[in-house]
Amino acid sequence: MADATVTSKGQITIPKPVRERMGLKPGDHVEFVEDHGKVHMKKKVSASPFKKFRGYLKHLKGMDPDKVLQDMRGQ
């Protein structure tokens, strides 16, 4: 297993083999779970991959869909 060093700011770099094995990419979230004196790190997975888009089109609520498409197409 790989190891890492804690910086003065309490940060660590997750070794590349571990990131690859866990499928971690920039922007992913991880969580730390304590279990009987040991700490486990796991990738935090959102309930839905579309959750980040929730409310994205809220400003279009009540507008005519045909009008929205015309505006988007520049017609």
PDB file of N, CA, C and O in Angstrom, chain B, residues numbered from 101:
ATOM      1  N   MET B 101       0.842  -1.175   0.000  1.00  0.00           N
ATOM      2  CA  MET B 101       0.000   0.000   0.000  1.00  0.00           C
ATOM      3  C   MET B 101       0.889   1.240   0.000  1.00  0.00           C
ATOM      4  O   MET B 101       2.002   1.206   0.523  1.00  0.00           O
ATOM      5  N   ALA B 102       0.411   2.311  -0.573  1.00  0.00           N
ATOM      6  CA  ALA B 102       1.160   3.557  -0.679  1.00  0.00           C
ATOM      7  C   ALA B 102       1.020   4.368   0.603  1.00  0.00           C
ATOM      8  O   ALA B 102       0.115   4.139   1.406  1.00  0.00           O
ATOM      9  N   ASP B 103       1.931   5.318   0.780  1.00  0.00           N
ATOM     10  CA  ASP B 103       1.840   6.201   1.935  1.00  0.00           C
ATOM     11  C   ASP B 103       1.944   7.647   1.475  1.00  0.00           C
ATOM     12  O   ASP B 103       2.304   7.922   0.330  1.00  0.00           O
ATOM     13  N   ALA B 104       1.621   8.576   2.386  1.00  0.00           N
ATOM     14  CA  ALA B 104       1.659   9.997   2.072  1.00  0.00           C
ATOM     15  C   ALA B 104       2.099  10.750   3.316  1.00  0.00           C
ATOM     16  O   ALA B 104       2.023  10.226   4.427  1.00  0.00           O
ATOM     17  N   THR B 105       2.555  11.973   3.128  1.00  0.00           N
ATOM     18  CA  THR B 105       3.011  12.813   4.225  1.00  0.00           C
ATOM     19  C   THR B 105       2.030  13.967   4.422  1.00  0.00           C
ATOM     20  O   THR B 105       1.571  14.573   3.453  1.00  0.00           O
ATOM     21  N   VAL B 106       1.717  14.260   5.655  1.00  0.00           N
ATOM     22  CA  VAL B 106       0.816  15.353   5.987  1.00  0.00           C
ATOM     23  C   VAL B 106       1.624  16.657   5.992  1.00  0.00           C
ATOM     24  O   VAL B 106       2.687  16.729   6.608  1.00  0.00           O
ATOM     25  N   THR B 107       1.114  17.689   5.302  1.00  0.00           N
ATOM     26  CA  THR B 107       1.787  18.988   5.266  1.00  0.00           C
ATOM     27  C   THR B 107       1.448  19.773   6.529  1.00  0.00           C
ATOM     28  O   THR B 107       0.642  19.332   7.348  1.00  0.00           O
ATOM     29  N   SER B 108       2.067  20.931   6.678  1.00  0.00           N
ATOM     30  CA  SER B 108       1.803  21.783   7.837  1.00  0.00           C
ATOM     31  C   SER B 108       0.357  22.291   7.855  1.00  0.00           C
ATOM     32  O   SER B 108      -0.153  22.685   8.904  1.00  0.00           O
ATOM     33  N   LYS B 109      -0.295  22.280   6.697  1.00  0.00           N
ATOM     34  CA  LYS B 109      -1.698  22.698   6.613  1.00  0.00           C
ATOM     35  C   LYS B 109      -2.654  21.518   6.789  1.00  0.00           C
ATOM     36  O   LYS B 109      -3.868  21.684   6.662  1.00  0.00           O
ATOM     37  N   GLY B 110      -2.125  20.344   7.075  1.00  0.00           N
ATOM     38  CA  GLY B 110      -2.970  19.165   7.267  1.00  0.00           C
ATOM     39  C   GLY B 110      -3.413  18.512   5.969  1.00  0.00           C
ATOM     40  O   GLY B 110      -4.368  17.735   5.961  1.00  0.00           O
ATOM     41  N   GLN B 111      -2.731  18.816   4.875  1.00  0.00           N
ATOM     42  CA  GLN B 111      -3.097  18.260   3.572  1.00  0.00           C
ATOM     43  C   GLN B 111      -2.216  17.066   3.222  1.00  0.00           C
ATOM     44  O   GLN B 111      -1.077  16.949   3.673  1.00  0.00           O
ATOM     45  N   ILE B 112      -2.786  16.182   2.398  1.00  0.00           N
ATOM     46  CA  ILE B 112      -2.001  15.064   1.865  1.00  0.00           C
ATOM     47  C   ILE B 112      -2.275  14.964   0.367  1.00  0.00           C
ATOM     48  O   ILE B 112      -3.301  15.435  -0.124  1.00  0.00           O
ATOM     49  N   THR B 113      -1.353  14.353  -0.337  1.00  0.00           N
ATOM     50  CA  THR B 113      -1.575  14.017  -1.737  1.00  0.00           C
ATOM     51  C   THR B 113      -1.863  12.532  -1.790  1.00  0.00           C
ATOM     52  O   THR B 113      -1.081  11.716  -1.302  1.00  0.00           O
ATOM     53  N   ILE B 114      -2.997  12.188  -2.389  1.00  0.00           N
ATOM     54  CA  ILE B 114      -3.346  10.774  -2.519  1.00  0.00           C
ATOM     55  C   ILE B 114      -2.478  10.196  -3.629  1.00  0.00           C
ATOM     56  O   ILE B 114      -2.507  10.690  -4.756  1.00  0.00           O
ATOM     57  N   PRO B 115      -1.708   9.159  -3.324  1.00  0.00           N
ATOM     58  CA  PRO B 115      -0.816   8.586  -4.332  1.00  0.00           C
ATOM     59  C   PRO B 115      -1.570   8.158  -5.599  1.00  0.00           C
ATOM     60  O   PRO B 115      -2.707   7.692  -5.528  1.00  0.00           O
ATOM     61  N   LYS B 116      -0.927   8.321  -6.740  1.00  0.00           N
ATOM     62  CA  LYS B 116      -1.550   8.033  -8.039  1.00  0.00           C
ATOM     63  C   LYS B 116      -2.135   6.630  -8.128  1.00  0.00           C
ATOM     64  O   LYS B 116      -3.255   6.485  -8.618  1.00  0.00           O
ATOM     65  N   PRO B 117      -1.432   5.580  -7.676  1.00  0.00           N
ATOM     66  CA  PRO B 117      -2.032   4.241  -7.773  1.00  0.00           C
ATOM     67  C   PRO B 117      -3.348   4.127  -6.994  1.00  0.00           C
ATOM     68  O   PRO B 117      -4.264   3.419  -7.412  1.00  0.00           O
ATOM     69  N   VAL B 118      -3.432   4.827  -5.861  1.00  0.00           N
ATOM     70  CA  VAL B 118      -4.661   4.803  -5.059  1.00  0.00           C
ATOM     71  C   VAL B 118      -5.765   5.571  -5.777  1.00  0.00           C
ATOM     72  O   VAL B 118      -6.903   5.107  -5.838  1.00  0.00           O
ATOM     73  N   ARG B 119      -5.439   6.745  -6.324  1.00  0.00           N
ATOM     74  CA  ARG B 119      -6.433   7.534  -7.080  1.00  0.00           C
ATOM     75  C   ARG B 119      -6.971   6.732  -8.248  1.00  0.00           C
ATOM     76  O   ARG B 119      -8.176   6.730  -8.500  1.00  0.00           O
ATOM     77  N   GLU B 120      -6.089   6.053  -8.962  1.00  0.00           N
ATOM     78  CA  GLU B 120      -6.525   5.261 -10.114  1.00  0.00           C
ATOM     79  C   GLU B 120      -7.402   4.099  -9.684  1.00  0.00           C
ATOM     80  O   GLU B 120      -8.426   3.827 -10.311  1.00  0.00           O
ATOM     81  N   ARG B 121      -7.011   3.412  -8.623  1.00  0.00           N
ATOM     82  CA  ARG B 121      -7.763   2.256  -8.136  1.00  0.00           C
ATOM     83  C   ARG B 121      -9.157   2.678  -7.655  1.00  0.00           C
ATOM     84  O   ARG B 121     -10.130   1.942  -7.825  1.00  0.00           O
ATOM     85  N   MET B 122      -9.242   3.877  -7.048  1.00  0.00           N
ATOM     86  CA  MET B 122     -10.523   4.366  -6.533  1.00  0.00           C
ATOM     87  C   MET B 122     -11.329   5.133  -7.578  1.00  0.00           C
ATOM     88  O   MET B 122     -12.490   5.471  -7.347  1.00  0.00           O
ATOM     89  N   GLY B 123     -10.709   5.408  -8.730  1.00  0.00           N
ATOM     90  CA  GLY B 123     -11.393   6.156  -9.778  1.00  0.00           C
ATOM     91  C   GLY B 123     -11.583   7.622  -9.420  1.00  0.00           C
ATOM     92  O   GLY B 123     -12.566   8.239  -9.832  1.00  0.00           O
ATOM     93  N   LEU B 124     -10.653   8.185  -8.658  1.00  0.00           N
ATOM     94  CA  LEU B 124     -10.748   9.587  -8.241  1.00  0.00           C
ATOM     95  C   LEU B 124     -10.235  10.510  -9.330  1.00  0.00           C
ATOM     96  O   LEU B 124      -9.197  10.263  -9.944  1.00  0.00           O
ATOM     97  N   LYS B 125     -10.987  11.581  -9.555  1.00  0.00           N
ATOM     98  CA  LYS B 125     -10.618  12.583 -10.549  1.00  0.00           C
ATOM     99  C   LYS B 125     -10.676  13.955  -9.887  1.00  0.00           C
ATOM    100  O   LYS B 125     -11.314  14.096  -8.844  1.00  0.00           O
ATOM    101  N   PRO B 126     -10.035  14.963 -10.456  1.00  0.00           N
ATOM    102  CA  PRO B 126     -10.094  16.304  -9.870  1.00  0.00           C
ATOM    103  C   PRO B 126     -11.541  16.747  -9.655  1.00  0.00           C
ATOM    104  O   PRO B 126     -12.387  16.596 -10.535  1.00  0.00           O
ATOM    105  N   GLY B 127     -11.803  17.288  -8.485  1.00  0.00           N
ATOM    106  CA  GLY B 127     -13.154  17.746  -8.156  1.00  0.00           C
ATOM    107  C   GLY B 127     -13.984  16.723  -7.413  1.00  0.00           C
ATOM    108  O   GLY B 127     -15.021  17.072  -6.850  1.00  0.00           O
ATOM    109  N   ASP B 128     -13.553  15.455  -7.394  1.00  0.00           N
ATOM    110  CA  ASP B 128     -14.282  14.427  -6.656  1.00  0.00           C
ATOM    111  C   ASP B 128     -14.177  14.692  -5.156  1.00  0.00           C
ATOM    112  O   ASP B 128     -13.225  15.317  -4.690  1.00  0.00           O
ATOM    113  N   HIS B 129     -15.149  14.218  -4.425  1.00  0.00           N
ATOM    114  CA  HIS B 129     -15.149  14.359  -2.976  1.00  0.00           C
ATOM    115  C   HIS B 129     -14.882  13.004  -2.342  1.00  0.00           C
ATOM    116  O   HIS B 129     -15.316  11.967  -2.843  1.00  0.00           O
ATOM    117  N   VAL B 130     -14.165  13.034  -1.239  1.00  0.00           N
ATOM    118  CA  VAL B 130     -13.927  11.819  -0.461  1.00  0.00           C
ATOM    119  C   VAL B 130     -14.412  12.070   0.956  1.00  0.00           C
ATOM    120  O   VAL B 130     -14.497  13.215   1.400  1.00  0.00           O
ATOM    121  N   GLU B 131     -14.726  11.005   1.656  1.00  0.00           N
ATOM    122  CA  GLU B 131     -15.094  11.145   3.054  1.00  0.00           C
ATOM    123  C   GLU B 131     -14.269  10.184   3.890  1.00  0.00           C
ATOM    124  O   GLU B 131     -13.834   9.134   3.417  1.00  0.00           O
ATOM    125  N   PHE B 132     -14.067  10.563   5.130  1.00  0.00           N
ATOM    126  CA  PHE B 132     -13.273   9.768   6.056  1.00  0.00           C
ATOM    127  C   PHE B 132     -14.208   9.208   7.121  1.00  0.00           C
ATOM    128  O   PHE B 132     -14.965   9.945   7.752  1.00  0.00           O
ATOM    129  N   VAL B 133     -14.143   7.902   7.309  1.00  0.00           N
ATOM    130  CA  VAL B 133     -15.019   7.220   8.254  1.00  0.00           C
ATOM    131  C   VAL B 133     -14.155   6.519   9.290  1.00  0.00           C
ATOM    132  O   VAL B 133     -13.279   5.724   8.952  1.00  0.00           O
ATOM    133  N   GLU B 134     -14.413   6.825  10.557  1.00  0.00           N
ATOM    134  CA  GLU B 134     -13.671   6.178  11.634  1.00  0.00           C
ATOM    135  C   GLU B 134     -14.396   4.908  12.043  1.00  0.00           C
ATOM    136  O   GLU B 134     -15.615   4.898  12.215  1.00  0.00           O
ATOM    137  N   ASP B 135     -13.625   3.834  12.198  1.00  0.00           N
ATOM    138  CA  ASP B 135     -14.201   2.539  12.552  1.00  0.00           C
ATOM    139  C   ASP B 135     -13.231   1.789  13.456  1.00  0.00           C
ATOM    140  O   ASP B 135     -12.192   1.308  13.002  1.00  0.00           O
ATOM    141  N   HIS B 136     -13.572   1.693  14.720  1.00  0.00           N
ATOM    142  CA  HIS B 136     -12.759   0.964  15.694  1.00  0.00           C
ATOM    143  C   HIS B 136     -11.298   1.425  15.699  1.00  0.00           C
ATOM    144  O   HIS B 136     -10.381   0.604  15.653  1.00  0.00           O
ATOM    145  N   GLY B 137     -11.091   2.740  15.755  1.00  0.00           N
ATOM    146  CA  GLY B 137      -9.743   3.283  15.842  1.00  0.00           C
ATOM    147  C   GLY B 137      -9.004   3.386  14.519  1.00  0.00           C
ATOM    148  O   GLY B 137      -7.851   3.817  14.488  1.00  0.00           O
ATOM    149  N   LYS B 138      -9.642   3.002  13.440  1.00  0.00           N
ATOM    150  CA  LYS B 138      -9.036   3.129  12.112  1.00  0.00           C
ATOM    151  C   LYS B 138      -9.863   4.116  11.298  1.00  0.00           C
ATOM    152  O   LYS B 138     -11.071   4.247  11.493  1.00  0.00           O
ATOM    153  N   VAL B 139      -9.198   4.799  10.393  1.00  0.00           N
ATOM    154  CA  VAL B 139      -9.895   5.743   9.527  1.00  0.00           C
ATOM    155  C   VAL B 139      -9.843   5.207   8.102  1.00  0.00           C
ATOM    156  O   VAL B 139      -8.776   4.869   7.589  1.00  0.00           O
ATOM    157  N   HIS B 140     -11.001   5.138   7.480  1.00  0.00           N
ATOM    158  CA  HIS B 140     -11.116   4.663   6.102  1.00  0.00           C
ATOM    159  C   HIS B 140     -11.535   5.832   5.220  1.00  0.00           C
ATOM    160  O   HIS B 140     -12.380   6.640   5.604  1.00  0.00           O
ATOM    161  N   MET B 141     -10.946   5.912   4.053  1.00  0.00           N
ATOM    162  CA  MET B 141     -11.308   6.943   3.096  1.00  0.00           C
ATOM    163  C   MET B 141     -12.117   6.279   1.991  1.00  0.00           C
ATOM    164  O   MET B 141     -11.753   5.213   1.495  1.00  0.00           O
ATOM    165  N   LYS B 142     -13.224   6.923   1.610  1.00  0.00           N
ATOM    166  CA  LYS B 142     -13.997   6.384   0.494  1.00  0.00           C
ATOM    167  C   LYS B 142     -14.487   7.515  -0.386  1.00  0.00           C
ATOM    168  O   LYS B 142     -14.683   8.645   0.062  1.00  0.00           O
ATOM    169  N   LYS B 143     -14.676   7.183  -1.639  1.00  0.00           N
ATOM    170  CA  LYS B 143     -15.152   8.165  -2.605  1.00  0.00           C
ATOM    171  C   LYS B 143     -16.605   8.477  -2.270  1.00  0.00           C
ATOM    172  O   LYS B 143     -17.420   7.572  -2.091  1.00  0.00           O
ATOM    173  N   LYS B 144     -16.920   9.766  -2.186  1.00  0.00           N
ATOM    174  CA  LYS B 144     -18.283  10.176  -1.901  1.00  0.00           C
ATOM    175  C   LYS B 144     -19.023  10.300  -3.220  1.00  0.00           C
ATOM    176  O   LYS B 144     -18.652  11.099  -4.080  1.00  0.00           O
ATOM    177  N   VAL B 145     -20.064   9.509  -3.371  1.00  0.00           N
ATOM    178  CA  VAL B 145     -20.815   9.482  -4.618  1.00  0.00           C
ATOM    179  C   VAL B 145     -22.170  10.132  -4.391  1.00  0.00           C
ATOM    180  O   VAL B 145     -22.893   9.777  -3.460  1.00  0.00           O
ATOM    181  N   SER B 146     -22.501  11.076  -5.240  1.00  0.00           N
ATOM    182  CA  SER B 146     -23.786  11.759  -5.166  1.00  0.00           C
ATOM    183  C   SER B 146     -24.906  10.781  -5.471  1.00  0.00           C
ATOM    184  O   SER B 146     -24.714   9.825  -6.223  1.00  0.00           O
ATOM    185  N   ALA B 147     -26.055  11.012  -4.899  1.00  0.00           N
ATOM    186  CA  ALA B 147     -27.211  10.150  -5.139  1.00  0.00           C
ATOM    187  C   ALA B 147     -27.585  10.143  -6.618  1.00  0.00           C
ATOM    188  O   ALA B 147     -28.027   9.123  -7.146  1.00  0.00           O
ATOM    189  N   SER B 148     -27.408  11.271  -7.278  1.00  0.00           N
ATOM    190  CA  SER B 148     -27.739  11.367  -8.690  1.00  0.00           C
ATOM    191  C   SER B 148     -26.670  12.206  -9.396  1.00  0.00           C
ATOM    192  O   SER B 148     -26.279  13.261  -8.896  1.00  0.00           O
ATOM    193  N   PRO B 149     -26.202  11.745 -10.544  1.00  0.00           N
ATOM    194  CA  PRO B 149     -25.213  12.548 -11.268  1.00  0.00           C
ATOM    195  C   PRO B 149     -25.810  13.856 -11.800  1.00  0.00           C
ATOM    196  O   PRO B 149     -25.077  14.755 -12.214  1.00  0.00           O
ATOM    197  N   PHE B 150     -27.131  13.954 -11.787  1.00  0.00           N
ATOM    198  CA  PHE B 150     -27.805  15.148 -12.288  1.00  0.00           C
ATOM    199  C   PHE B 150     -28.109  16.151 -11.181  1.00  0.00           C
ATOM    200  O   PHE B 150     -28.634  17.230 -11.454  1.00  0.00           O
ATOM    201  N   LYS B 151     -27.786  15.808  -9.935  1.00  0.00           N
ATOM    202  CA  LYS B 151     -28.089  16.671  -8.803  1.00  0.00           C
ATOM    203  C   LYS B 151     -27.483  18.064  -8.962  1.00  0.00           C
ATOM    204  O   LYS B 151     -28.095  19.055  -8.564  1.00  0.00           O
ATOM    205  N   LYS B 152     -26.286  18.143  -9.541  1.00  0.00           N
ATOM    206  CA  LYS B 152     -25.632  19.442  -9.699  1.00  0.00           C
ATOM    207  C   LYS B 152     -26.371  20.353 -10.671  1.00  0.00           C
ATOM    208  O   LYS B 152     -26.138  21.562 -10.683  1.00  0.00           O
ATOM    209  N   PHE B 153     -27.258  19.790 -11.485  1.00  0.00           N
ATOM    210  CA  PHE B 153     -28.004  20.594 -12.450  1.00  0.00           C
ATOM    211  C   PHE B 153     -29.376  21.007 -11.933  1.00  0.00           C
ATOM    212  O   PHE B 153     -30.084  21.764 -12.597  1.00  0.00           O
ATOM    213  N   ARG B 154     -29.759  20.517 -10.750  1.00  0.00           N
ATOM    214  CA  ARG B 154     -31.066  20.836 -10.191  1.00  0.00           C
ATOM    215  C   ARG B 154     -31.180  22.352 -10.015  1.00  0.00           C
ATOM    216  O   ARG B 154     -30.317  22.985  -9.408  1.00  0.00           O
ATOM    217  N   GLY B 155     -32.264  22.921 -10.558  1.00  0.00           N
ATOM    218  CA  GLY B 155     -32.489  24.352 -10.454  1.00  0.00           C
ATOM    219  C   GLY B 155     -31.786  25.177 -11.519  1.00  0.00           C
ATOM    220  O   GLY B 155     -31.916  26.401 -11.534  1.00  0.00           O
ATOM    221  N   TYR B 156     -31.050  24.536 -12.402  1.00  0.00           N
ATOM    222  CA  TYR B 156     -30.257  25.230 -13.415  1.00  0.00           C
ATOM    223  C   TYR B 156     -31.126  26.067 -14.360  1.00  0.00           C
ATOM    224  O   TYR B 156     -30.704  27.129 -14.818  1.00  0.00           O
ATOM    225  N   LEU B 157     -32.323  25.591 -14.644  1.00  0.00           N
ATOM    226  CA  LEU B 157     -33.203  26.297 -15.581  1.00  0.00           C
ATOM    227  C   LEU B 157     -34.355  27.006 -14.867  1.00  0.00           C
ATOM    228  O   LEU B 157     -35.360  27.355 -15.488  1.00  0.00           O
ATOM    229  N   LYS B 158     -34.200  27.214 -13.563  1.00  0.00           N
ATOM    230  CA  LYS B 158     -35.262  27.811 -12.758  1.00  0.00           C
ATOM    231  C   LYS B 158     -35.703  29.175 -13.314  1.00  0.00           C
ATOM    232  O   LYS B 158     -36.877  29.535 -13.230  1.00  0.00           O
ATOM    233  N   HIS B 159     -34.770  29.911 -13.868  1.00  0.00           N
ATOM    234  CA  HIS B 159     -35.096  31.244 -14.400  1.00  0.00           C
ATOM    235  C   HIS B 159     -36.028  31.184 -15.615  1.00  0.00           C
ATOM    236  O   HIS B 159     -36.574  32.209 -16.022  1.00  0.00           O
ATOM    237  N   LEU B 160     -36.212  30.000 -16.194  1.00  0.00           N
ATOM    238  CA  LEU B 160     -37.084  29.848 -17.366  1.00  0.00           C
ATOM    239  C   LEU B 160     -38.497  29.392 -16.995  1.00  0.00           C
ATOM    240  O   LEU B 160     -39.347  29.206 -17.865  1.00  0.00           O
ATOM    241  N   LYS B 161     -38.734  29.214 -15.697  1.00  0.00           N
ATOM    242  CA  LYS B 161     -40.026  28.704 -15.233  1.00  0.00           C
ATOM    243  C   LYS B 161     -41.165  29.607 -15.716  1.00  0.00           C
ATOM    244  O   LYS B 161     -41.114  30.829 -15.577  1.00  0.00           O
ATOM    245  N   GLY B 162     -42.192  28.973 -16.284  1.00  0.00           N
ATOM    246  CA  GLY B 162     -43.373  29.690 -16.737  1.00  0.00           C
ATOM    247  C   GLY B 162     -43.263  30.245 -18.150  1.00  0.00           C
ATOM    248  O   GLY B 162     -44.240  30.763 -18.691  1.00  0.00           O
ATOM    249  N   MET B 163     -42.085  30.143 -18.750  1.00  0.00           N
ATOM    250  CA  MET B 163     -41.922  30.660 -20.107  1.00  0.00           C
ATOM    251  C   MET B 163     -42.399  29.631 -21.128  1.00  0.00           C
ATOM    252  O   MET B 163     -42.380  28.428 -20.870  1.00  0.00           O
ATOM    253  N   ASP B 164     -42.817  30.112 -22.268  1.00  0.00           N
ATOM    254  CA  ASP B 164     -43.252  29.244 -23.356  1.00  0.00           C
ATOM    255  C   ASP B 164     -42.035  28.515 -23.931  1.00  0.00           C
ATOM    256  O   ASP B 164     -41.075  29.164 -24.349  1.00  0.00           O
ATOM    257  N   PRO B 165     -42.056  27.171 -23.959  1.00  0.00           N
ATOM    258  CA  PRO B 165     -40.898  26.414 -24.459  1.00  0.00           C
ATOM    259  C   PRO B 165     -40.515  26.774 -25.894  1.00  0.00           C
ATOM    260  O   PRO B 165     -39.331  26.810 -26.229  1.00  0.00           O
ATOM    261  N   ASP B 166     -41.505  27.038 -26.736  1.00  0.00           N
ATOM    262  CA  ASP B 166     -41.207  27.407 -28.122  1.00  0.00           C
ATOM    263  C   ASP B 166     -40.464  28.742 -28.178  1.00  0.00           C
ATOM    264  O   ASP B 166     -39.546  28.911 -28.981  1.00  0.00           O
ATOM    265  N   LYS B 167     -40.862  29.690 -27.324  1.00  0.00           N
ATOM    266  CA  LYS B 167     -40.205  31.002 -27.268  1.00  0.00           C
ATOM    267  C   LYS B 167     -38.767  30.849 -26.776  1.00  0.00           C
ATOM    268  O   LYS B 167     -37.859  31.504 -27.288  1.00  0.00           O
ATOM    269  N   VAL B 168     -38.563  29.986 -25.785  1.00  0.00           N
ATOM    270  CA  VAL B 168     -37.214  29.746 -25.262  1.00  0.00           C
ATOM    271  C   VAL B 168     -36.309  29.202 -26.361  1.00  0.00           C
ATOM    272  O   VAL B 168     -35.182  29.670 -26.522  1.00  0.00           O
ATOM    273  N   LEU B 169     -36.797  28.209 -27.126  1.00  0.00           N
ATOM    274  CA  LEU B 169     -36.002  27.642 -28.216  1.00  0.00           C
ATOM    275  C   LEU B 169     -35.700  28.671 -29.292  1.00  0.00           C
ATOM    276  O   LEU B 169     -34.588  28.719 -29.818  1.00  0.00           O
ATOM    277  N   GLN B 170     -36.693  29.499 -29.623  1.00  0.00           N
ATOM    278  CA  GLN B 170     -36.470  30.551 -30.620  1.00  0.00           C
ATOM    279  C   GLN B 170     -35.380  31.508 -30.147  1.00  0.00           C
ATOM    280  O   GLN B 170     -34.507  31.892 -30.926  1.00  0.00           O
ATOM    281  N   ASP B 171     -35.429  31.892 -28.872  1.00  0.00           N
ATOM    282  CA  ASP B 171     -34.422  32.809 -28.325  1.00  0.00           C
ATOM    283  C   ASP B 171     -33.035  32.155 -28.337  1.00  0.00           C
ATOM    284  O   ASP B 171     -32.044  32.817 -28.645  1.00  0.00           O
ATOM    285  N   MET B 172     -32.960  30.869 -28.008  1.00  0.00           N
ATOM    286  CA  MET B 172     -31.680  30.174 -27.977  1.00  0.00           C
ATOM    287  C   MET B 172     -31.083  30.059 -29.374  1.00  0.00           C
ATOM    288  O   MET B 172     -29.866  30.120 -29.548  1.00  0.00           O
ATOM    289  N   ARG B 173     -31.949  29.892 -30.360  1.00  0.00           N
ATOM    290  CA  ARG B 173     -31.494  29.741 -31.746  1.00  0.00           C
ATOM    291  C   ARG B 173     -31.268  31.090 -32.426  1.00  0.00           C
ATOM    292  O   ARG B 173     -30.753  31.150 -33.543  1.00  0.00           O
ATOM    293  N   GLY B 174     -31.657  32.174 -31.745  1.00  0.00           N
ATOM    294  CA  GLY B 174     -31.460  33.500 -32.313  1.00  0.00           C
ATOM    295  C   GLY B 174     -32.456  33.839 -33.387  1.00  0.00           C
ATOM    296  O   GLY B 174     -32.166  34.624 -34.290  1.00  0.00           O
ATOM    297  N   GLN B 175     -33.620  33.257 -33.295  1.00  0.00           N
ATOM    298  CA  GLN B 175     -34.649  33.519 -34.321  1.00  0.00           C
ATOM    299  C   GLN B 175     -35.612  34.582 -33.853  1.00  0.00           C
ATOM    300  O   GLN B 175     -36.542  34.935 -34.579  1.00  0.00           O
TER     301      GLN B 175
END
